[in-house]
Amino acid sequence: MRYEGCILRILGLVVLFNCTEPALTSGSPLPQPVAVIDDVQPTSDDPGLTTVAFLSDTTIEVAACPTVRRDATCSFAFFRWDNGILRHSEEPVKAKIGGFVELVERTPSADGSRMFLDFNDREVPKFQLALDWIRTITTLGMIADEDVNREVVQVVDTATRKTCFDWRRTFPSTYSRMRVAAMSPSGEFVAIKLENKLSIYRLPPMCEGPRATRRR
């Protein structure tokens, strides 16, 4: 009976927590890209191993690797973003070979005034979250759901924590970590590769959106 009473108290606390917890939501519509290029290659068989990176403010790299190693088996494509035009790079760019595929969750701008966030979480009904918490607590963390089904990309002012970019997508539950976005070193642009399209988003000069909150 004590054990059952403890479970009921835990359930009550979890339900209360889920009712009062600030959600990571945005009342604003999704931002619209200022440039899009189709037929972007390459793409890995494992979508979690396709990454996007700004090599400079004007050069974007898309890399797809068959394994977690970043080596000669990876495929690369490079794009030029200059004067409001996005196109395939006609100049050869040397790819970074060696090490492992980097899935970076947070990156600051060159001057440190903005923080780029690209993270995954699990979006399920609150009652399901409560059941997951109970199962995790009662098994001392030995059984817990680690699959994810949502990616959130944000750019946040490091001083005020206000957002100037908020983009998200959902996908079928997977244990892979999805990272499809990158911010330019200047903090002015975000590149997102989704399926076979690469899109560029221009960020406003001031971050005046809601304060960033992340549900963990």
N, C-alpha and C positions, 0 to 999 in steps of 0.2 A: 504493500500500500504506500509506503514511503517513496518507493521508486516511482510509482505511478503519479503520486502527488508532485514529485520533483519534475516529472515530464510535463505535467499540466502547467506548472509555474513557468517552466522554460518556454512552453508554447505561448503562454500569455505575454511574456516579455518579448518574444520574437514578433508576435502579431503587433504589439504596441510599437516596437521599433520600426516595423515596416510601414506602419501608418503615419509615423512622425518623421521618418528619415527623409531628408531632401533628395529628390530624385535628380538624376542627371538628365535633364530634359531642356529643351529650348522651345520657346514659343514662336521663334522666328522661322520662316521657311528656309529650306536648304539653300545655301548660296549657289549662284549660277556661275559657270565657268566663263572666262573671257576668251578662251581658245581651246579647241578640241582637235585632236588628230586621230584618225581611225587606222585600223589595220596595224596596231602596235604589236610588234614581236620583240622579244620572244616571250613565251609563257611556259612555265615548268608544269610537269604532270602533277606535282604537288603545289597547289596554289600558295601554300605557306612559304615556299622557297623562291617566289618571285618578288623582288624588291625594287624600290624606286629611290633614287638619291640625286640631289643636286651636287654636281661636282664643282660648280661655280654658280654665280647668279644667272648665267646664260646657258649652261650645259647640264642636261638631265640624263641620267643613266637608268636604264631598265635592265636588270639582270635576272636570269632564270637558271637555277642550278638543279641538277637531278638529285643531289644529296645535300647535306648540310655543309659540305666542304666547298669553298670557293676556289675552284681550280680551272684547269683548261677544259673541263667538260661543261662548264657553264656557257650559256649564250648571252650575248650582250647587244643592246641597241642604244644608240645615243641620239639625243634630240637637242635642237638649238631653240632657245627662247630669247628673242631679241626684237626690240622695237614693236612689241605687240604681235609678233608672228612666231608661231610654233611650227617647226618642220624637222624632218629627219636631218641629222647632222651629216653634212657632206665632207667634213674634215675628220680624219681618223683620230680617235681618242683612245688612249691606252687605258685598258681596264685594270683595275686593281685585282691581282691574283694572289691567293694565299690566305690562310686562316679559314674562318667559318662564315657562313651567311649571317650577317648582322641584322637582327630584328630590333631596331632601336625604338624604345617607347617614348623617350623624351629627348629633345635636342634644343639648345638655346640658339637664338640668332647670334650673329657675330658680335654685336654690341651688348648682348645679354638682356636687352629690354623685353624680349618676347621668348616664350617657351612653347615649343611645338610638342604636342601630345598625340600619340597614336597608340591606343590600347584596346584590348578586347575585354568583353565581359559577357555575362550570361543573362539574357533577358527572358524571364519566365514569370508567370503569375505570382503574386506575393504569397499566396498560400503554399505554392510549391517551394518558394524560398524558405518559408517557415519549416516545412517538412525536411528540407535539406539541412537546415541548421540543427534540427533535433537529431537527425541521423548522424551528423558530424560530431555533435556534443556527446551523444550516448555511446558512440564508438571511439571516443577520444581522438577523433580526427582520422581514424583508420579508413573510414568509408566517406568519401566526399566527391561530389560531382565537379570535375575540372574542365568539362567541355565548355566551349564558348559558341555563341551564335550572333554576336554583334561586335562591330568595330566602330569606335568613336575617334574622330580626328578633331582636335581643337588647337587653336593658337591663343595663348593667354598672355596678358601684360604681367610681367613678373612683379611689378610694384603694386598694382591694384587688384590683380587676379581676375580682372574683367576679360571677357572673351571678345575676340574680333573675328573668329572663324569657328564654326561648329558644323560638322558634317558627320553623318553616321549611316550605316547600312546594316542589314541583317542578312544572315546566310544560314544554311543548314548546320546543325550542331556538329562541331568538329573539335578534335584535340590539338589541331594545328593553330599556331598563332598567325593571324592575318595582318600584314603590314603593307598597305598599298599606297602610302602617301609619303611626302617629304616636303620640307619647307626650305626656301632659298636662304642662303646665309644672311642676306639683308633683312629677312623677315617680311618681305613684301609680297611673296607669292607662295602658293602651295600647289604642288603637282600631285595628281591622283590617277593611278592606273586602275581601271575597273573593266574586267573582261578584256576586250581588245581595243579600248580607247584610253588615251592619255589626255587629261584635262588640266588646264591651268586656271587657278583662281587668284584674283588680285585682292589683297587684304586692304582694309581701310587704314588710313594713317593713324587713327586713334582706336583703341579697343574700348568700346563703350557698351558691350553686351553684358548679360548677367554674369555675376561672379561664378567662376568655374567650381563645380562640386563633382566629386567622383564617388560613386557608390562602390564599395569594396565588399 
